[in-house]
């Protein structure tokens, strides 16, 4: 499987309602990744329990590959 990450955006959410959100690990809520998977552009969304805040490119590719394999298996 050929995976090329085009973009990655970290999403933050303050755990205390009404307080300002900051770009810190405690406010990490997930990640949105746009990637080319076997030549096809796809959008992936991962919650904080699916992909760690400090995930690097290798971790992101592994998570995408697992997600694609799970989708193929369920079909």
C-alpha positions as CSV (number, residue, x, y, z in Angstrom):
1,X,0.0,0.0,0.0
2,X,1.4,3.4,-1.1
3,X,0.6,6.2,1.4
4,X,1.7,9.8,0.9
5,X,0.6,12.4,3.5
6,X,-0.4,15.7,1.8
7,X,-1.4,17.6,4.9
8,X,-2.1,17.2,8.6
9,X,-4.0,19.5,10.9
10,X,-4.2,19.1,14.7
11,X,-7.5,19.9,16.3
12,X,-7.7,21.3,19.8
13,X,-10.6,21.6,22.3
14,X,-10.5,23.0,25.8
15,X,-11.7,20.3,28.3
16,X,-13.3,23.1,30.4
17,X,-16.3,24.6,28.7
18,X,-16.2,28.4,28.3
19,X,-12.4,28.7,28.6
20,X,-10.1,29.6,25.7
21,X,-8.6,26.8,23.7
22,X,-4.8,26.7,23.5
23,X,-2.5,24.7,21.2
24,X,-1.1,22.4,24.0
25,X,-1.1,18.7,24.5
26,X,-3.7,18.9,27.3
27,X,-6.2,20.5,24.8
28,X,-5.4,18.0,21.9
29,X,-8.6,16.6,20.5
30,X,-7.6,14.8,17.3
31,X,-6.1,15.1,13.9
32,X,-7.3,15.5,10.3
33,X,-5.0,14.0,7.6
34,X,-5.3,14.3,3.9
35,X,-3.3,11.6,2.1
36,X,-2.9,9.9,-1.2
37,X,-3.6,6.2,-0.8
38,X,-2.6,4.2,-3.8
39,X,-3.0,7.4,-5.9
40,X,-6.4,8.3,-4.5
41,X,-6.8,11.3,-2.3
42,X,-8.6,10.5,1.0
43,X,-9.5,12.4,4.2
44,X,-9.0,10.7,7.5
45,X,-10.0,11.9,11.0
46,X,-8.5,10.5,14.1
47,X,-9.6,11.1,17.7
48,X,-7.1,11.6,20.5
49,X,-7.4,8.0,21.6
50,X,-6.6,6.8,18.0
51,X,-3.6,8.9,17.3
52,X,-1.3,10.5,19.8
53,X,-0.5,14.2,20.0
54,X,3.2,13.7,19.3
55,X,2.6,11.3,16.4
56,X,5.2,11.5,13.6
57,X,4.8,10.8,9.9
58,X,5.5,7.1,10.4
59,X,2.8,6.8,13.1
60,X,0.3,8.6,10.8
61,X,1.0,6.3,7.9
62,X,0.6,3.3,10.2
63,X,-2.7,4.6,11.5
64,X,-4.0,5.3,7.9
65,X,-2.9,1.8,6.7
66,X,-4.7,0.2,9.6
67,X,-7.9,2.3,9.0
68,X,-7.8,1.3,5.2
69,X,-7.3,-2.4,6.1
70,X,-10.2,-2.3,8.6
71,X,-12.5,-0.7,6.0
72,X,-11.6,-3.3,3.4
73,X,-12.1,-6.1,5.9
74,X,-15.6,-4.8,6.9
75,X,-16.8,-4.7,3.3
